[in-house]
């Protein structure tokens, strides 16, 4: 039932040989296809074996699921956007999806806007304390760890440390805060993220609370997932035992420590802006946006941008066509449009060719709204956004 917790591992020898932390996620995805629970699996795999280039893949054959085994910390595909744009919001297929916390939150926000059908999804959440920007990560491996990036076979982020494992089994470890102060480490949005365990998904899986690298800690977060997990156990796809009170406490303490680290980063990140006068802040953001080339990359990458006919297109009359840099109304309208439901995924900033601090601005605005309306985006599909800035006709997938 909802709230059940297990320490688990796969019973599939092939999966166990290749997987990390017991292979539970891979086994659940494979079982979902074999049992007919879903028509397809949406997961991430390394393109051509390159762990710095992870891409979303749609899988319908159970034997191909193993290709997605293992964590890819240097990849952050836009799963929610992929699901909405290329799979029609799961309107025709039942899909099991592996999701980080920000992916799950974005999917839930889109479901509130009728862009995704949650009834056709099984969200298998992956605990996450951050992803690494691939280009900087390859440089970091060379400069900071003094290794060939192609020799790295695994990364791990825990207890404010980044650990890498090489092909020969050697492990190297660096302090995460020190790396990030030198411009390496996690993506900016990941540093300030306070959601590490995706309890808004149907199932969460992670290593916190386990004592070795051969098991996974599972929490059942929805009633419909309870039957699925029970079936996986009864058919022998995974083997489980009850976690001890110490294991549950360890998991909770690690989550609390990661949240505290995120809050420290927020304080550090926003300190200089908070010290500015209102005029100084206005000048700062005006200067930043003066570099905008109006490529629409931020809008097109944002999972929460859902209008069928965007107000920022020239034919809507709000923004002058061909004007670069655009009037400051361009970035401000986009920011205001999504700030109540921003899930801090960082996709807008990743896509920005001018490297504008977009996610920082929207996150700051979002935190203000959270304090006013007590609304945390992406946590509860029944809780509607506090602001509505789009006509009803633009909410529907079928609208022109």
C-alpha positions as CSV (number, residue, x, y, z in Angstrom):
1,X,0.0,0.0,0.0
2,X,1.0,3.6,-0.2
3,X,3.8,4.4,2.2
4,X,5.3,0.9,2.1
5,X,9.1,0.7,2.0
6,X,11.4,-2.0,0.9
7,X,15.1,-2.9,0.5
8,X,15.1,-4.7,-2.8
9,X,17.2,-6.2,-5.6
10,X,16.6,-7.7,-9.0
11,X,16.5,-11.5,-9.5
12,X,17.6,-11.2,-13.1
13,X,21.3,-12.2,-13.4
14,X,21.9,-10.3,-16.6
15,X,20.5,-7.1,-15.0
16,X,22.4,-7.6,-11.8
17,X,25.7,-7.9,-13.7
18,X,25.2,-4.5,-15.5
19,X,23.1,-2.5,-13.0
20,X,23.9,-0.2,-10.1
21,X,22.3,-0.6,-6.7
22,X,20.5,-3.9,-7.3
23,X,19.0,-3.3,-10.7
24,X,15.5,-2.7,-9.3
25,X,14.5,0.1,-11.7
26,X,15.5,-1.9,-14.7
27,X,13.6,-4.9,-13.5
28,X,10.5,-2.9,-12.8
29,X,10.6,-1.4,-16.2
30,X,11.0,-4.8,-17.8
31,X,8.2,-6.3,-15.8
32,X,5.9,-3.4,-16.7
33,X,6.3,-4.3,-20.4
34,X,6.2,-8.1,-19.9
35,X,3.0,-7.9,-17.7
36,X,1.2,-5.6,-20.1
37,X,0.9,-2.9,-17.5
38,X,2.3,-0.4,-20.1
39,X,2.7,-0.3,-23.8
40,X,6.1,1.4,-23.7
41,X,8.9,2.5,-21.4
42,X,10.4,6.0,-21.6
43,X,13.9,6.1,-20.1
44,X,17.4,7.6,-20.8
45,X,20.4,5.8,-22.3
46,X,23.9,6.8,-23.4
47,X,24.0,7.6,-27.1
48,X,26.6,5.4,-28.8
49,X,27.9,4.5,-25.4
50,X,28.9,8.1,-24.5
51,X,27.8,8.7,-20.9
52,X,28.1,12.5,-21.5
53,X,25.3,12.3,-24.1
54,X,22.2,10.8,-22.6
55,X,19.1,10.8,-24.7
56,X,15.4,9.8,-24.1
57,X,14.4,6.5,-25.7
58,X,11.0,4.9,-26.1
59,X,11.2,1.1,-25.7
60,X,8.5,-1.5,-26.4
61,X,10.6,-4.7,-26.2
62,X,11.3,-5.9,-22.7
63,X,14.8,-7.3,-23.7
64,X,15.9,-3.8,-24.7
65,X,15.2,-2.2,-21.3
66,X,18.7,-3.3,-20.1
67,X,20.2,-0.8,-22.5
68,X,19.1,2.0,-20.1
69,X,20.7,0.5,-17.0
70,X,22.9,2.7,-14.9
71,X,22.8,6.4,-13.8
72,X,23.9,9.1,-16.2
73,X,24.8,12.1,-14.0
74,X,26.1,14.1,-17.0
75,X,22.8,14.1,-18.9
76,X,19.6,15.9,-18.2
77,X,17.1,15.2,-21.0
78,X,13.9,17.2,-21.1
79,X,11.6,14.2,-20.2
80,X,8.5,16.2,-19.6
81,X,8.8,18.1,-22.8
82,X,9.5,15.0,-24.7
83,X,6.5,13.3,-23.3
84,X,4.2,16.2,-24.1
85,X,5.5,17.1,-27.6
86,X,6.5,13.7,-29.1
87,X,4.2,11.3,-27.3
88,X,1.1,13.5,-27.3
89,X,1.1,13.6,-23.5
90,X,0.5,9.8,-23.2
91,X,-3.0,10.2,-24.7
92,X,-2.7,7.0,-26.7
93,X,-0.1,4.9,-24.9
94,X,0.4,3.6,-21.4
95,X,4.0,4.5,-20.5
96,X,6.3,3.8,-17.6
97,X,8.7,6.7,-17.2
98,X,11.8,7.1,-15.2
99,X,11.9,10.6,-13.7
100,X,14.1,12.7,-11.6
101,X,12.2,15.0,-9.1
102,X,12.1,17.9,-11.5
103,X,10.9,15.7,-14.3
104,X,8.1,14.3,-12.1
105,X,7.1,17.8,-11.0
106,X,7.0,19.2,-14.5
107,X,4.8,16.2,-15.6
108,X,2.4,16.9,-12.8
109,X,2.2,20.6,-13.7
110,X,1.5,19.7,-17.3
111,X,-1.2,17.3,-16.2
112,X,-2.9,20.2,-14.4
113,X,-3.0,22.0,-17.8
114,X,-4.5,19.0,-19.6
115,X,-1.2,18.5,-21.6
116,X,-0.4,15.1,-20.1
117,X,-2.7,12.2,-19.1
118,X,-1.4,10.9,-15.8
119,X,-3.8,8.0,-15.9
120,X,-1.7,6.5,-18.7
121,X,1.6,7.0,-16.8
122,X,3.6,5.0,-14.3
123,X,6.2,7.4,-12.8
124,X,9.2,5.6,-11.4
125,X,11.1,8.2,-9.5
126,X,14.9,8.3,-9.1
127,X,16.4,9.9,-6.1
128,X,18.6,12.8,-7.3
129,X,21.0,15.3,-5.7
130,X,22.0,16.9,-9.0
131,X,23.2,16.4,-12.6
132,X,26.4,17.7,-14.2
133,X,26.6,19.8,-17.4
134,X,28.3,17.5,-19.9
135,X,30.7,20.0,-21.5
136,X,32.0,21.2,-18.1
137,X,32.0,17.7,-16.7
138,X,34.4,16.5,-19.4
139,X,36.7,19.4,-18.6
140,X,36.4,18.8,-14.9
141,X,37.5,15.2,-15.4
142,X,40.6,16.3,-17.1
143,X,41.5,19.4,-15.0
144,X,40.2,18.5,-11.5
145,X,40.4,14.6,-11.4
146,X,43.2,14.4,-14.0
147,X,41.7,11.5,-15.8
148,X,40.5,10.8,-19.3
149,X,36.7,11.5,-19.4
150,X,36.3,8.3,-21.5
151,X,37.7,6.2,-18.7
152,X,34.9,7.2,-16.3
153,X,32.3,4.5,-15.9
154,X,30.3,5.9,-13.0
155,X,29.7,9.0,-10.8
156,X,28.2,9.4,-7.4
157,X,27.0,12.4,-5.5
158,X,26.6,12.0,-1.8
159,X,27.5,13.7,1.5
160,X,28.8,16.8,-0.4
161,X,31.3,14.7,-2.3
162,X,31.6,13.8,-6.0
163,X,33.1,10.4,-6.5
164,X,34.0,8.9,-9.9
165,X,34.9,5.3,-10.8
166,X,37.2,4.4,-13.6
167,X,37.3,1.4,-15.9
168,X,40.1,-0.3,-13.8
169,X,37.9,0.1,-10.7
170,X,39.9,3.0,-9.3
171,X,37.8,5.6,-7.4
172,X,38.6,9.3,-7.0
173,X,36.7,11.7,-4.8
174,X,36.5,15.5,-4.5
175,X,34.6,17.9,-2.3
176,X,31.5,19.0,-4.2
177,X,31.3,22.5,-2.7
178,X,34.9,23.3,-3.6
179,X,34.4,22.0,-7.2
180,X,31.3,24.2,-7.6
181,X,33.1,27.3,-6.2
182,X,35.6,26.7,-9.0
183,X,32.9,26.6,-11.7
184,X,32.5,22.8,-11.9
185,X,30.2,20.3,-10.3
186,X,26.4,20.4,-10.7
187,X,24.2,22.5,-12.8
188,X,23.2,25.7,-11.2
189,X,19.5,24.8,-10.7
190,X,20.5,21.5,-9.1
191,X,22.6,23.2,-6.5
192,X,19.6,25.0,-5.1
193,X,17.1,22.2,-5.5
194,X,15.5,21.0,-2.2
195,X,13.7,18.0,-3.7
196,X,15.8,14.9,-3.7
197,X,13.3,12.1,-3.2
198,X,10.5,12.3,-5.8
199,X,7.6,11.3,-3.6
200,X,5.2,12.9,-6.1
201,X,6.0,10.0,-8.4
202,X,4.3,6.6,-8.1
203,X,7.4,4.9,-6.8
204,X,10.8,6.2,-5.6
205,X,14.0,4.3,-5.9
206,X,17.4,5.2,-4.5
207,X,20.4,4.1,-2.5
208,X,19.9,6.1,0.6
209,X,19.2,3.7,3.5
210,X,21.0,0.8,1.9
211,X,24.3,-0.6,3.2
212,X,25.9,-1.6,-0.1
213,X,25.8,-1.0,-3.9
214,X,23.7,-4.2,-4.5
215,X,20.3,-3.1,-3.2
216,X,17.8,-0.3,-3.7
217,X,15.5,1.5,-1.2
218,X,12.0,1.6,-2.6
219,X,9.1,3.7,-1.3
220,X,5.5,3.2,-2.7
221,X,4.0,6.6,-3.2
222,X,0.6,5.9,-4.8
223,X,-2.1,3.3,-4.4
224,X,-1.9,2.2,-8.0
225,X,1.8,1.6,-7.6
226,X,1.1,-0.7,-4.7
227,X,-0.5,-3.4,-6.8
228,X,2.3,-3.1,-9.4
229,X,5.0,-3.6,-6.8
230,X,3.1,-6.5,-5.2
231,X,2.9,-8.2,-8.5
232,X,6.6,-7.7,-9.2
233,X,7.4,-9.3,-5.8
234,X,4.9,-12.2,-6.2
235,X,6.2,-13.1,-9.7
236,X,9.8,-13.1,-8.4
237,X,11.0,-10.1,-10.5
238,X,12.4,-8.4,-7.4
239,X,13.3,-9.7,-4.0
240,X,12.5,-7.5,-1.0
241,X,12.9,-7.2,2.7
242,X,11.7,-4.6,5.2
243,X,14.1,-1.8,5.9
244,X,15.2,-1.4,9.5
245,X,14.4,1.7,11.5
246,X,18.1,2.7,11.2
247,X,17.8,2.4,7.4
248,X,14.8,4.7,7.3
249,X,16.4,7.2,9.6
250,X,19.6,7.2,7.5
251,X,17.6,7.9,4.4
252,X,15.8,10.8,6.1
253,X,19.0,12.3,7.5
254,X,20.7,12.2,4.1
255,X,17.8,13.9,2.6
256,X,17.8,16.6,5.3
257,X,21.6,17.2,4.8
258,X,21.1,17.6,1.0
259,X,18.3,20.1,1.6
260,X,20.4,22.1,4.0
261,X,23.2,22.2,1.4
262,X,20.7,23.5,-1.2
263,X,19.6,26.2,1.1
264,X,23.1,27.3,1.7
265,X,23.6,27.6,-2.0
266,X,20.5,29.6,-2.3
267,X,21.7,32.1,0.3
268,X,25.1,32.3,-1.4
269,X,23.6,32.6,-4.9
270,X,21.1,35.4,-4.0
271,X,23.2,37.3,-1.4
272,X,24.5,39.9,-3.8
273,X,21.1,40.5,-5.4
274,X,19.5,40.9,-2.0
275,X,22.0,43.5,-1.1
276,X,21.2,45.7,-4.2
277,X,18.7,48.5,-4.1
278,X,15.6,48.1,-6.3
279,X,17.2,50.4,-8.9
280,X,20.4,48.4,-8.9
281,X,18.5,45.1,-9.4
282,X,16.6,46.7,-12.2
283,X,19.8,47.8,-13.9
284,X,21.4,44.3,-13.3
285,X,18.5,42.5,-15.0
286,X,18.2,45.0,-17.8
287,X,21.9,44.6,-18.5
288,X,21.5,40.8,-18.6
289,X,18.5,40.9,-20.9
290,X,20.2,43.4,-23.2
291,X,22.2,40.3,-24.5
292,X,19.1,38.4,-25.4
293,X,18.9,37.5,-29.1
294,X,15.3,36.4,-29.0
295,X,16.0,32.8,-30.2
296,X,13.0,31.5,-28.2
297,X,15.2,28.7,-26.9
298,X,14.1,29.3,-23.3
299,X,10.4,29.1,-24.2
300,X,10.8,26.1,-26.4
301,X,12.8,24.2,-23.7
302,X,10.5,25.1,-20.8
303,X,8.2,22.2,-20.0
304,X,5.7,24.6,-18.4
305,X,5.3,26.7,-21.6
306,X,2.2,25.1,-23.1
307,X,0.2,27.8,-25.0
308,X,-0.6,26.8,-28.6
309,X,-0.2,30.3,-29.8
310,X,2.4,32.1,-27.8
311,X,1.9,35.7,-26.8
312,X,5.6,36.4,-27.6
313,X,5.2,35.6,-31.3
314,X,5.3,38.7,-33.5
315,X,1.8,38.3,-34.9
316,X,0.3,38.6,-31.4
317,X,1.5,42.3,-31.4
318,X,3.0,42.3,-27.9
319,X,6.6,42.0,-29.1
320,X,8.0,43.7,-32.2
321,X,9.1,41.2,-34.8
322,X,12.8,41.3,-35.9
323,X,13.9,43.5,-32.9
324,X,17.1,42.3,-31.3
325,X,17.6,42.6,-28.4
326,X,13.9,42.6,-27.8
327,X,12.2,45.0,-25.5
328,X,12.5,43.8,-21.9
329,X,8.9,42.9,-22.0
330,X,9.9,39.7,-23.9
331,X,11.9,38.0,-21.1
332,X,9.6,39.4,-18.4
333,X,6.4,38.1,-19.9
334,X,7.9,34.7,-20.2
335,X,9.2,34.7,-16.7
336,X,5.9,35.9,-15.2
337,X,3.9,33.4,-17.3
338,X,5.7,30.4,-15.7
339,X,6.9,31.7,-12.4
340,X,4.1,30.2,-10.3
341,X,4.7,26.7,-11.7
342,X,8.5,26.7,-12.3
343,X,9.9,23.4,-11.1
344,X,13.6,24.6,-11.2
345,X,14.6,22.1,-13.9
346,X,17.0,24.6,-15.5
347,X,16.1,23.7,-19.1
348,X,15.6,27.3,-20.0
349,X,19.1,28.3,-18.9
350,X,20.6,25.2,-20.5
351,X,19.1,26.2,-23.8
352,X,20.1,29.9,-23.6
353,X,22.8,30.6,-26.2
354,X,23.8,33.8,-24.3
355,X,24.0,32.0,-21.0
356,X,21.6,34.4,-19.2
357,X,20.8,33.5,-15.6
358,X,17.2,32.7,-16.5
359,X,16.5,30.0,-14.0
360,X,17.9,32.1,-11.2
361,X,15.4,34.9,-11.8
362,X,12.4,32.6,-12.2
363,X,13.4,30.6,-9.1
364,X,13.6,33.8,-7.1
365,X,10.1,34.9,-8.3
366,X,8.8,31.4,-7.6
367,X,10.0,31.4,-4.0
368,X,8.2,34.7,-3.4
369,X,5.0,33.2,-4.7
370,X,5.5,30.0,-2.6
371,X,5.7,32.2,0.5
372,X,2.5,34.1,-0.5
373,X,0.3,31.3,-1.7
374,X,1.8,28.3,0.0
375,X,1.9,26.5,-3.4
376,X,4.8,24.2,-4.2
377,X,4.8,23.4,-7.9
378,X,4.6,19.8,-9.0
379,X,3.9,18.2,-5.7
380,X,0.2,17.6,-5.8
381,X,-1.9,17.2,-9.0
382,X,-5.0,18.3,-7.1
383,X,-3.6,21.6,-6.1
384,X,-4.1,24.1,-8.9
385,X,-1.6,26.9,-9.7
386,X,-2.3,30.2,-7.8
387,X,-2.1,32.3,-11.0
388,X,-3.8,31.7,-14.4
389,X,-2.4,33.7,-17.3
390,X,-3.7,31.8,-20.3
391,X,-7.2,31.6,-21.8
392,X,-9.0,28.3,-21.5
393,X,-8.9,27.7,-25.3
394,X,-5.1,27.7,-25.1
395,X,-5.0,25.0,-22.4
396,X,-6.3,22.2,-24.6
397,X,-4.0,20.0,-26.8
398,X,-6.7,20.2,-29.5
399,X,-6.7,24.0,-29.6
400,X,-5.5,25.7,-32.8
